């Protein structure tokens, strides 16, 4: 532990690095334009874990309460963070993904936020593998993966331009 880290801990304060991590996590919580209580609790839990503390310092509690996503500057926040290794950067990305998972909803805005943070950290796309949702189009899957039509006809035999399934009956 550095001399400054000891000083901050001794005085019950968070370091600028902890403040930057908190801001990134709060940005993650607001990425889908809503703030869920489970996300707030996850941010607190992750910060306590990162700081090896039982409770969040009062300075970080106040910072959380005052966080304004409209004033949040992601680029400046990442620059303040100064992470030395790709492993440290990946850990922060994992924390962000954990905040996104807290509300148990998949949201493309949250994925976009995670990818944006990774780019600001100068990481390539492989850094977010396993942390984001990959979208596949049906066309990219191929006919061997597509389910058969409800009436047993092949896709080529289905009437063109008819997207309704009202006239289809299940084959017995």
N, C-alpha and C positions, 0 to 999 in steps of 0.2 A: 504494500500500500504506500502510495506516495505521501509526501509531507502534506500536500494540499488536500488529498483525500482524507487523511487523518484529521486535519483541521476542520473540514466540512462536517465529517461525521461527529467529531467532538462537540461541535456547535449546533448539532441537530439540523444542519442545512444540507441541501443537495448541491452537488457540483454542477458547473455549466454542462458537463457531459450528461449528467442525469436529467437535467432540464431539457436538453435536446432530445434525448430518448423519449422522455415523457411527451414532448410536443409531437414527435413522430407517431407515437402510439395514439395520442388524441386525434391527430390527423387521420389515422386509420379508423378510429371509432366514428368519425364524422364523414368518412369517404362515401358512404351510401346516403348521405344527406339527412340521416337520422341518428340520434344518440340513444342507444339502448342501455338500460341499467346494467345488463350483463356485461356489456363492453366496458363500462366504467369500472366495474368490479374486477374485470380481467386486467385492465390497465394497472389498477392498484396492486393486484397480486403480482403481476410481472415486475413492476417497479420494486416492490418489496423484495422479491427474489433477486433481482439484479443488484440491489443495494445490500443484500443480506441483512434486512431489517424486518422487524415484526410488524411495524406499521409505517405508513408513509410519513415522511417529515411534513410538518405544517406548511413549510414553504412550497412543497409540491402539491399539497392539497389545495392551497390557494391558487397555484398556477393552473391546476386542473379546472377549478371553478371559473377562472377568468379566461380560459382558452376560447379564442374566437377563430373558427375555421376560415372566416373571410379575410382575416389579417395574417393568417399563417403563411409563411414563406418557406416552402419545402427546400429550395436550393440553399438558402441561408442556413437553415436548420442542419442540413447534412454537412455543410461546410464547417459549422461549429462543432459537430460531432467528432470529427477527425479520428476515424477508425483506421487502425494500422494494417490489419490483415483481412483477407477475404473471409476467414472464419468468423471474425468479429462482425463483419458486415452481414454475413449469412445469419448469425444469431439475431441481429436486429430484425432482419426480414422474417425470421421465424416468430419473433414476438409480434410483429405486425399481423402475420397470418393468424396467430392465436387470438388476437383482438377481433379480427374479421370472423373467425369461427365462433366466437362467444355468443352471437345472437342466432346461431344455427340457420342462417340464411345465406344462400349463394348470391352474390351480387357482382355484376361486371364492373361497376364503379370501384368496388374494393380491390378487385384484381388489377384494374388500371392504376390505382394508387400504389399498390405493391410494386408493379412493374416500373412506375415512375421513380419510386424511391431507389430501386435497384439501378436504374439508369443514372440517377444523380450520384450514386456511390461508385459509378464507373464499372459496374458489373455487367456481364453479358447475360443474355436470356437464360442460359443454363442455371444461373443463380436462383431463379424462381421455380425451377422444376419441382413439382410435388407440392408447391405452395399456392398455385393458382389453378383456375378452371380452364381447361382447354376446350374450345368449342369446335365441334366437327359438324360439317354440313352433311346432310343425308346423301347428297350426290357423291361425296368423297368416300362413302362407305362401300359402295358397290352392291350389286344385286344379291350376292351370296350372303350378305349380312342383313338385308332388309326383310322384314316379315312379309309373308304372303298376304295378298288381298283377302278380305273377309269371305268372299264368295268362292275362293279357290282358283279364280282365274289368275293368269300370270299378269305382270304389270303391262306387258305388251298387248294383252287382250282387253284390258280395262278401257272403258269408253273415254276418249280424249275430252278434256275440258270439263268433266263431271267430277267435282270434288266432293259431292255429297255421298253419304253412305246409306241414305234412307232406303234405296232400292236394292241394297245388297242383303243377301240372306246367308247365314252360316251354313256351310256344307256339313252334312251329317255323315 
